[in-house]
Amino acid sequence: MPLAERLADYAPAITSGLLTTAGLSAVAIAIGFVAAVGLYIARSRWPRAGATLVQVYVSFFRGTPLLVQLLMLFYLPAAFGLDLNPWLAAMTILGLNSAAFQSEILRSGFASIPAAQIEAARVFGLSQRQILWHIQMPQVLRLTLPSLTSESIDIIKGSAVISVLAIADLLRVGKQLVNADAKVNMRSPKCVHRWPWCFSNSTFGLTCG
């Protein structure tokens, strides 16, 4: 089959997988940012209990693999008779994982703002909410934009793990297309160069189509 015809046949599936990956990643990044701001507020308003709980949360999600977190959230409730929607599980874990990393990024941004600015804002009668959204957040976003962008890229790359939940993301669609297109007639003389590769991979349970 000519390359142009293959691309035309595969385009709808690839586009669907791409939109799934992009959509889940965008929602997860947004959830992570909102949760990260909430974690900062909890840490700043309740210095002892809040800081301890946030530290435990951040340590867990930053210290364990994303795949483990996803499988825990999806399969542990099933042990108690609760069936969780794969899309909900994927968005939740990606968002919570991103929140842990974004909270540390935002914390460094908030720490870099001079305390004199906060004191001056309080002198002028601004509330804590006004100080947060009108004084701190604009500066924090400007200072942490490169790091937040890097974290967003990491989430997009890490979203590949959702394929284990049978969600048709870009990775899963790509694998399906490769498997569908990998049916090679190994008896053909044109495929002699594939024999060593297939023989070496047969020990790992792979098939040669």
N, C-alpha and C positions, 0 to 999 in steps of 0.2 A: 504494500500500500504506500503510495507517495506520501512524503512528509506533510505536504499541505493538507491532504485528506485526513491524516492522523490528527494533526493539530485541530482541524475543524471538528472532528469527532470528540476529541478530548476537551475542547474549550469549555463546554457547559459544565462538565464535572469539575474541572480545575477552577473555574470561576465560582462555582458553588462552595468548594472547599476553601477558597481564598476569602470569600465573604464570611464564612463561618469563623475562620481563624481571626480575621480582622474585627468582626463584631464582638466575639467573646473577649478578645484582648482589650478592645476599647472599653467595654463595660467593666472589665476587671480593673483596668487602670483608673477609671473614674471611681469605682468603689474603693479602691486602695487609697486614693487621694483623700476622699471624704473621711474614711476611717483613720487615716494618718493624722489629719487635723484633729479628729476627736481624741486620738491617743495623746497628742500634744496638750490639748485642753485638760484632759484627765491628769496628765503628769504635772501640769503647772498649777492646777487648782487644788489637787490633793497630793502634796509633795511626798508623803510617806506611803500611804496605801496605794494611791494611783501610780506612783513611780514603780513600786514593787510589782504590781499587776502588769503594767506595761512592759517592764523588763522581762518578766516571765513569758509574756506573749511574744515579744520580739525575739527572745532567745530561742523559743521553740520553732517559730516559723523561719527564722534565718538559719537555724542549726540542723534542720532536718530536710531531706530531699523533697522536692515538690511532688514527685510521684508517690512517695509514702504518704504525704498529707492527703493527696487526692484519693488514694485507695482507702485510707482510714475513714475519711468522711463518707465515702460511697458505700463501703461494705460493713462498717461497724453498725450503722443504724439497721441494716438488713438483718443482722443477728438478733435484733429485738423486734423484728417484724415490720420495720419501717422501710418502705421502698422510696428512695430518693431519686428524683429525676436527674438523669446524667447532665443535662444542661445546667440545672441549678447547682449541682455539685461542682461542676467545672467552674462556673462563674464565681461561686462562693470561695472555693479554695484559691483560685487565681487572685481574687480580690483581697482575701485575707493575707496571702503571701506577699502581695505587692504592698499592702498597708504596712507590714513589718519593715520592709526596706525603705519605703517612702517616709515613714515616721522618723527614721534615723537621719534621712536626708534633710527633712524639714527641721528637725531638732538642731542640726548644725546651722541651718539658715537663721533660725530664731536666735540662737546663741550669738550670732555675729552682729546682731543689731545692738547698737550702743544703748545702755540702760538710760542714758540721759534723754533719749527720744521718748521713751515710755514715761519717764517722770514729767517731761514737758507736756505730753499729751494729757496726763492726769491733772496737771495744773490748769490746763485749759478746760477741764470739765468733761473730757471725753470718757465714755463708758468703756468697760473692758472689751465689749463686743466691737465698739467703734475703733478702739486701738488695734484690735486684732485684724479687722478687715480693711481698715483705711491706712494704718501706719505700718503694721508688721507684714501682712501678707504680700502687698506689692513688692516690698524689698526682698522678702524671702523667695518669692517666685523668680525674681530677677537673678538672685544669687545662686539658686539651686537648679535653674533650668537645665544646665548641661547634665547634672546628675539625674534629674528626673527623666530627661530624655533617654539616658542610658538605661535606667530602670525600666522604662517603657519598652525598649528594645529587648531587654532580658525577658520581660513577660511575653512578648510576641514569640520569642524563641522557645521559652518554656512551655508555651501553650501546646506544643507538640505532644505533651504527655496525655492530653485529653483523648487522644485516639484510642487509649486502652479502654475507654468507656463506650466504644463503638460510635463515637460522634464523628461524623463525616467532615473532619477538618481537612486542611490542605495536605498534611502528612498522610492521613489515612487514604484520601482520594489518590494521592500519588502512588502509594503502595499498591492499591487496587489496580490502577492503570498499568503499573509495571508488571504485576503478576498476570494481568490479562494479556499483555503484549509479549510476555516472555516465553510463550509456547514455541520452542524451537525444535525442529526436527533434527535430533542429534545424529541421525544416520546420514545426513547430507554431508558430502565432502566439504562444503563451504563452512561447516560448523566444527571442523576438526580442532580449531584453535580453542574451542570452548571445553573440550573434554578434560584437560588437566584441571581447569577451574572447577568444573562440576565434581570431578573425582575428589579433589581436596576438600570441597565443602560438603560432600556427602557424609563425612564424619560428624558434621554438626547438624545433621538431620535436614539439610536443604535438598531440594529436588531440582532437576535440570529441565523441567518443563516437558 
